[in-house]
Amino acid sequence: MILIFLLYLFFYLVSCVALLGIFRKAGVPGIFAFIPVFNLIKWLQIVNRPVWWIIFLLWWISTIFLIAVLSVDTLKRFNLHRFYQQMLAMVFGIVYYPFLGFSKRRMVPPDEVSKTKFGRYISVAAAGILTIVFFRTLIVGFYTIPTPSLEKTILVGDYLAVNKWMGGARIPFTPVAFTWENKISVLGWKSYLPGIQLPYMRLPAFRKIKNNDWVVFNWPGDNDDLPIDRKESYLKRCVAIPGDTLEIREGVVYINGKKNKDFPGLQLDYYVNTDGTPINEKVLRDLDVDEPTPTSMPGQFYFWLTSRQADELRKFKNVSSVIPNTIRKSDTPMVGEGLFPGDAAHFPYNIDNYGPLVIPKKGVSCNLNLTNIALYQRLISHYEENQMELTNDGKILINGKEANQYTFKKDYYWMMGDNRHNSLDSRYWGFVPEDYIIGRATWIYGSYDKTNDKIRWNRFFKRLE
């Protein structure tokens, strides 16, 4: 870690020295070349580029390209327009800039800078790149589905467009980053600068998240040491919004006491009992039913089915029964399930019988005691950044003061996958804070079936429901 920091520091100082001479010739105090971010703002002013470009200079997608643009612009100030000179500045700027800055070559005033064809191409390309970065960061994102936790509504290999602006685009927490991933594969370096992080900010929203929206968010169960926007991205259905009372009874979700909508792609696992004869594989393919798994019972198979598929199987002559594998309320969770909130004594839930519990809403207060503190402990201490302590004599301390009530500072959401018996979701890691929300998935723009090596043309431009 120290070695990585020293490499960063060395590269930064060399870059600052490279700009030092340029700044002096432009009449800017040399010390400004060493002030982070401010030196980039001054560089933009020297080459007569808009100061707001600093936003994109600090965003990894456009950083390298805009540095190339500024390199070409800097050479124009020295009346250097040859292609090889501009390429030297873009590739070997750390060496070339000191040569220019400390040479006797005069820097021409901005109004005397002439534009070359190459410079015009660079400017057009810069405008295009900035448009793409703006669009990708604040308007729409693109994601692919790697796991079957959302089947049969969303399939592995589906490519989704995610609307960011409608719900209020989230400003990146780590504006200085180099990849979308958490780590660069070489030496395990971080793909962002930890020292430069912004607070939570959003642009104004035109539509709030509603019940049953498909939502992309950063996974709360990821490494707590990672900035929020560096955590893994998940896609789930938002079944409950702030203030809702959620309950799952025998595998069926209820919101505020009413049964939630039964979506066509919602899937459970079933035991299918037959007379011992095999089920026609072609018929199963026509029904879009995955290959079953035989159990230890003769003639019994384990299926993943939607309610429509289950009804179709019940019509088969060799099928005697199709029974959902629902865990009863009296049954304890399976060993190792690790359901939220991790306190089986006070919350004896399982994946098919869960709650009721109220989803926290900003500005609403809840009572705190030793029987419910497991629900709110991570929310209070981690998501809302308070110091919380449980004393030996049974008191709850928040920021050093005894508390028997707490008012939520954020809105929270409850996410679940449509493949209810094969989904890692809020039943395992709890509430999703508002600042973890990335956007709302709206439609599928492409789909590829890797197993059968074919494109699913019928899923192109399909709207999600």
C-alpha positions in Angstrom: 0.0 0.0 0.0 2.8 2.4 0.9 4.5 1.5 -2.5 1.4 2.4 -4.4 1.0 5.7 -2.5 4.7 6.6 -3.3 4.2 5.8 -7.0 1.1 8.0 -7.1 3.0 10.8 -5.3 6.0 10.5 -7.6 3.8 10.6 -10.7 1.8 13.6 -9.4 5.0 15.6 -8.5 6.6 14.9 -11.9 3.3 16.1 -13.6 3.3 19.3 -11.5 7.0 20.0 -12.3 6.1 19.5 -16.0 3.4 22.2 -15.8 5.5 24.6 -13.7 7.3 26.3 -16.6 4.1 26.5 -18.7 2.4 28.2 -15.8 5.2 30.8 -15.3 5.2 31.7 -19.0 1.5 32.2 -18.9 1.9 34.6 -16.0 0.4 32.2 -13.4 2.3 31.7 -10.1 4.3 28.5 -10.3 3.0 27.3 -6.9 -0.4 26.8 -8.5 1.0 23.9 -10.5 1.3 21.9 -7.3 -2.3 22.5 -5.9 -4.5 19.5 -6.7 -7.5 20.2 -8.9 -6.7 23.9 -8.9 -3.8 23.3 -11.2 -6.1 21.7 -13.7 -8.5 24.6 -13.5 -5.6 27.0 -14.2 -4.4 24.8 -17.1 -7.9 25.0 -18.7 -7.8 28.8 -18.4 -4.3 29.0 -19.9 -5.5 27.1 -23.1 -8.8 29.0 -23.1 -11.1 26.0 -22.4 -14.2 26.2 -20.2 -13.6 25.8 -16.5 -16.5 23.4 -16.2 -14.4 20.9 -18.1 -12.8 20.1 -14.7 -15.8 17.8 -14.0 -14.8 15.6 -17.0 -11.1 15.9 -16.3 -11.7 14.2 -13.0 -13.9 11.5 -14.4 -12.0 8.5 -15.6 -13.8 7.9 -18.9 -12.8 11.2 -20.3 -9.6 12.1 -18.3 -7.0 10.6 -20.8 -8.7 12.0 -23.8 -9.1 15.5 -22.4 -5.5 15.5 -21.3 -4.7 14.9 -24.9 -6.9 17.8 -25.9 -5.2 20.1 -23.4 -1.8 19.0 -24.7 -2.7 20.0 -28.3 -4.1 23.3 -27.0 -0.9 24.0 -25.0 1.3 23.5 -28.1 -0.9 26.0 -29.9 0.1 28.6 -27.3 3.7 28.0 -28.4 2.7 28.2 -32.1 3.6 24.5 -32.6 1.2 22.9 -35.0 3.0 20.0 -36.6 1.5 16.6 -36.1 4.6 14.9 -34.6 4.9 17.8 -32.1 1.4 17.3 -30.9 1.9 13.5 -30.7 5.0 14.1 -28.6 3.0 16.3 -26.2 0.2 13.8 -25.9 2.4 10.7 -25.3 5.5 12.2 -23.6 4.1 15.4 -22.1 5.9 14.9 -18.8 9.2 15.3 -20.7 8.1 17.6 -23.4 6.3 20.2 -21.2 9.4 21.1 -19.1 11.4 21.4 -22.3 8.9 24.0 -23.6 8.3 25.7 -20.2 12.0 26.3 -19.4 13.1 27.0 -23.0 13.3 30.5 -24.6 10.3 29.8 -26.9 7.7 32.5 -26.4 4.1 31.7 -25.5 1.7 33.6 -27.8 -1.4 35.3 -26.5 -4.7 33.3 -26.7 -6.1 35.7 -29.4 -3.1 35.0 -31.7 -3.5 31.2 -31.6 -4.3 29.8 -35.0 -6.4 26.7 -35.4 -5.1 23.7 -37.5 -7.1 21.0 -39.1 -5.8 18.5 -36.5 -6.8 20.9 -33.7 -10.3 21.2 -35.1 -10.6 17.4 -35.3 -9.5 17.2 -31.6 -12.1 19.8 -30.6 -14.9 17.9 -32.4 -13.8 14.7 -30.9 -13.7 16.3 -27.4 -17.3 17.5 -27.8 -18.3 14.0 -28.8 -16.5 12.4 -25.9 -17.9 14.9 -23.4 -21.4 14.2 -24.7 -21.0 10.4 -24.3 -19.6 10.8 -20.8 -22.4 13.1 -19.8 -25.0 10.7 -21.2 -23.4 7.6 -19.6 -22.9 9.3 -16.2 -26.1 11.2 -15.7 -28.7 10.0 -18.2 -28.6 6.2 -18.9 -26.4 3.2 -17.8 -26.1 -0.2 -19.4 -25.9 -3.5 -17.5 -25.8 -7.2 -18.3 -27.4 -9.9 -16.2 -24.9 -12.6 -14.9 -27.1 -14.7 -12.6 -30.6 -16.4 -12.7 -32.0 -14.7 -9.6 -34.5 -12.7 -11.7 -35.8 -15.5 -14.0 -38.2 -15.9 -15.6 -38.7 -12.1 -15.9 -35.1 -11.2 -16.7 -32.8 -13.8 -18.1 -29.0 -14.4 -17.9 -27.5 -12.6 -20.9 -30.1 -9.9 -21.1 -28.7 -6.4 -21.6 -30.5 -3.6 -19.8 -30.8 0.1 -20.2 -31.1 1.9 -16.8 -32.7 5.3 -16.6 -30.7 7.5 -14.2 -32.1 11.0 -14.8 -35.8 10.3 -14.2 -35.1 9.5 -10.5 -32.4 12.1 -10.1 -29.0 11.2 -11.4 -26.5 10.5 -8.6 -23.3 12.4 -8.7 -20.3 10.0 -8.5 -18.8 9.6 -5.0 -15.4 8.9 -6.6 -14.9 11.4 -9.4 -11.3 10.5 -10.0 -11.4 6.9 -11.2 -9.8 4.8 -13.9 -12.2 1.9 -14.5 -15.7 0.8 -13.7 -14.4 -2.0 -11.6 -13.3 -1.9 -7.9 -9.8 -2.9 -8.6 -7.3 -2.8 -11.4 -6.1 -6.4 -12.1 -2.4 -5.4 -12.1 -1.0 -5.6 -8.5 -4.5 -5.2 -7.2 -4.3 -1.4 -7.3 -7.5 0.6 -6.5 -9.2 2.0 -9.5 -10.0 5.3 -7.9 -8.3 7.9 -5.7 -9.6 7.3 -2.1 -8.5 10.8 -1.1 -10.9 12.5 -3.5 -14.5 11.6 -2.6 -17.6 13.7 -2.8 -20.6 13.7 -0.5 -24.0 12.2 -1.5 -25.6 14.5 -4.1 -28.4 14.0 -6.6 -29.9 16.0 -9.4 -33.6 16.8 -9.0 -35.9 13.8 -9.7 -38.8 13.8 -12.1 -40.2 10.5 -10.8 -39.8 8.7 -7.5 -39.2 5.0 -7.3 -42.5 3.1 -7.1 -43.5 -0.3 -5.8 -42.3 -3.1 -8.2 -39.9 -0.9 -10.2 -36.8 -2.7 -11.4 -33.9 -0.9 -9.7 -30.1 -1.0 -10.1 -28.3 -0.2 -6.9 -24.9 -0.8 -5.2 -25.0 -3.9 -3.1 -25.1 -3.0 0.7 -23.6 -6.4 1.5 -20.3 -5.5 -0.3 -17.1 -4.5 1.4 -17.8 -1.7 3.9 -14.4 -0.2 3.1 -15.4 0.6 -0.5 -17.0 3.9 -1.5 -20.7 3.4 -2.3 -20.3 3.7 -6.1 -17.4 1.2 -6.1 -19.5 -1.5 -4.6 -20.9 -4.2 -6.9 -24.1 -3.3 -8.8 -27.2 -5.4 -8.3 -30.6 -5.4 -10.1 -33.8 -6.4 -8.2 -37.5 -5.6 -8.0 -38.3 -2.9 -5.5 -41.2 -4.5 -3.8 -41.5 -2.0 -0.9 -40.8 1.7 -0.7 -40.2 4.0 2.4 -43.1 3.8 4.9 -44.5 0.5 3.6 -45.2 -2.5 5.8 -43.8 -5.6 4.2 -44.8 -9.2 5.0 -44.2 -12.5 3.2 -46.7 -15.3 3.9 -46.2 -18.7 2.5 -44.1 -17.3 -0.3 -46.5 -14.5 -1.2 -45.5 -10.8 -0.7 -48.0 -8.5 1.0 -47.6 -4.7 1.1 -49.6 -2.8 3.6 -51.8 -5.8 4.2 -52.6 -6.3 0.5 -51.3 -9.1 -1.7 -48.7 -7.8 -4.1 -49.1 -8.1 -7.9 -48.4 -11.6 -9.2 -46.0 -11.1 -12.1 -45.9 -13.6 -14.9 -42.2 -14.3 -14.5 -42.3 -14.8 -10.8 -40.7 -18.2 -10.1 -40.6 -20.7 -7.2 -39.2 -24.2 -6.8 -41.7 -27.1 -7.0 -41.8 -30.9 -6.3 -43.4 -32.6 -9.3 -44.5 -36.2 -8.7 -45.0 -38.5 -11.7 -46.1 -42.1 -12.3 -42.5 -42.9 -13.1 -42.6 -42.2 -16.8 -40.3 -39.3 -18.0 -41.8 -35.9 -19.0 -41.4 -35.1 -22.6 -38.3 -32.9 -23.0 -39.7 -31.1 -26.2 -42.9 -30.1 -24.3 -40.7 -28.7 -21.5 -38.7 -26.7 -23.9 -41.9 -25.3 -25.5 -43.0 -24.3 -22.1 -39.6 -22.7 -21.5 -39.1 -24.9 -18.4 -35.6 -25.6 -17.3 -34.3 -29.1 -17.0 -35.5 -30.7 -13.8 -33.4 -32.4 -11.1 -34.5 -35.9 -9.8 -34.9 -36.2 -6.1 -34.3 -39.3 -4.0 -38.0 -40.2 -4.2 -38.9 -42.4 -7.2 -40.8 -40.5 -9.9 -40.2 -37.1 -8.1 -38.5 -34.2 -9.7 -37.4 -30.7 -8.6 -38.5 -27.9 -10.9 -38.1 -24.1 -11.1 -41.5 -22.9 -12.3 -43.8 -19.9 -12.7 -47.4 -20.3 -11.7 -48.4 -20.7 -15.4 -45.8 -23.4 -16.0 -47.0 -25.2 -12.8 -50.6 -25.2 -14.1 -49.5 -26.6 -17.4 -47.6 -29.4 -15.8 -50.6 -30.3 -13.7 -52.4 -31.2 -17.0 -49.9 -33.9 -17.9 -51.4 -37.4 -17.6 -48.2 -38.8 -16.0 -48.1 -36.0 -13.4 -49.9 -36.7 -10.1 -49.1 -33.5 -8.3 -47.2 -30.2 -8.5 -46.4 -28.9 -5.0 -44.6 -25.6 -4.3 -41.6 -26.2 -2.0 -42.7 -23.5 0.4 -41.1 -23.3 3.9 -43.7 -23.2 6.6 -43.8 -20.4 9.1 -43.1 -22.8 11.9 -39.9 -24.0 10.1 -36.6 -22.4 11.1 -34.3 -21.0 8.4 -31.9 -23.4 6.8 -28.5 -23.6 8.4 -26.2 -20.9 6.9 -29.0 -18.9 5.3 -28.0 -15.8 7.3 -31.3 -13.9 7.0 -31.6 -10.3 8.0 -31.5 -9.1 10.7 -29.6 -12.1 12.1 -31.6 -12.3 15.4 -33.7 -15.5 15.2 -34.8 -15.2 18.8 -36.7 -12.0 18.1 -37.2 -12.4 14.3 -37.8 -16.1 13.6 -38.2 -15.5 9.8 -37.5 -17.8 6.8 -37.5 -16.9 3.1 -41.2 -17.7 2.6 -42.5 -16.3 5.9 -40.9 -13.0 6.7 -42.1 -9.9 8.7 -44.1 -7.9 9.1 -41.7 -5.0 9.2 -41.9 -1.3 8.3 -39.5 0.1 5.7 -37.7 3.1 7.3 -38.7 6.5 5.9 -36.8 9.8 6.1 -38.1 12.0 9.0 -40.1 9.1 10.6 -39.2 7.9 14.1 -39.1 4.4 15.6 -38.8 3.1 19.1 -35.6 1.4 20.0 -35.2 -1.4 22.5 -33.2 -4.6 22.8 -35.9 -6.7 21.0 -35.8 -4.6 17.8 -32.3 -3.1 17.7 -31.0 -5.8 15.3 -33.3 -4.3 12.6 -31.7 -0.8 12.9 -28.2 -1.3 14.2 -26.5 -1.3 10.8 -28.8 1.4 9.5 -28.0 3.8 12.4 -24.3 3.1 12.7 -23.2 2.5 9.1 -25.7 4.0 6.7 -26.4 7.1 8.8 -22.9 7.3 10.3 -23.7 7.4 14.1 -21.7 6.0 16.9 -23.9 3.3 18.5 -23.2 1.2 21.6 -25.1 -1.4 23.5 -24.0 -1.3 27.2 -23.8 -4.2 29.5 -26.8 -3.0 31.5 -29.0 -3.0 28.4 -28.9 0.6 27.4 -28.7 1.9 23.8 -26.3 4.8 23.3 -26.3 6.9 20.1 -23.4 9.4 19.8 -22.8 8.9 23.6 -26.4 9.6 24.6 -29.0 7.1 25.8 -31.7 6.6 23.1 -35.0 4.9 23.1 -36.1 6.5 19.8 -34.5 7.3 16.5 -35.5 9.5 13.5 -34.4 8.3 10.2 -32.2 10.6 8.0 -32.7 8.7 4.8 -35.3 6.8 2.8 -34.9 3.0 2.5 -36.1 0.3 0.0 -36.7 -3.4 0.0 -35.4 -5.3 -3.0 -36.3 -8.9 -4.1 -35.6 -11.1 -7.1 -38.5 -12.7 -9.1 -36.8 -16.1 -8.7 -37.8 -16.1 -5.1 -36.1 -19.3 -4.0 -32.9 -18.5 -5.8 -32.2 -14.8 -5.1 -29.8 -13.1 -2.8 -31.8 -10.0 -1.9 -33.1 -7.9 1.0 -34.2 -10.9 2.9 -30.5 -11.6 3.4 -28.9 -8.1 3.7 -31.8 -5.8 4.7 -32.7 -2.3 3.7 -31.2 -0.5 0.7 -30.4 3.2 1.5 -31.4 5.9 -1.0 -27.8 6.9 -1.7 -27.1 3.3 -2.9 -29.7 3.7 -5.7 -28.2 4.1 -9.2 -31.3 4.1 -11.4 -34.4 2.3 -12.7 -34.1 -0.4 -15.3 -36.7 0.2 -18.0 -36.1 -2.0 -21.0 -34.0 -4.8 -22.5 -32.0 -3.6 -25.5 -30.4 -7.0 -26.3 -30.1 -10.6 -25.2 -27.7 -13.5 -25.8 -28.2 -17.1 -24.7 -24.6 -18.2 -24.0 -25.7 -21.8 -23.1 -27.2 -22.4 -26.6 -24.9 -19.8 -28.3 -27.7 -17.8 -29.9 -29.2 -14.3 -29.9 -32.6 -14.0 -28.4 -34.1 -11.7 -31.0 -37.6 -11.8 -29.4 -36.2 -10.0 -26.3 -34.7 -7.0 -28.1 -36.3 -3.7 -27.0 -38.6 -5.4 -24.6 -40.0 -3.2 -21.9 -39.7 -4.4 -18.3 -42.8 -4.9 -16.2 
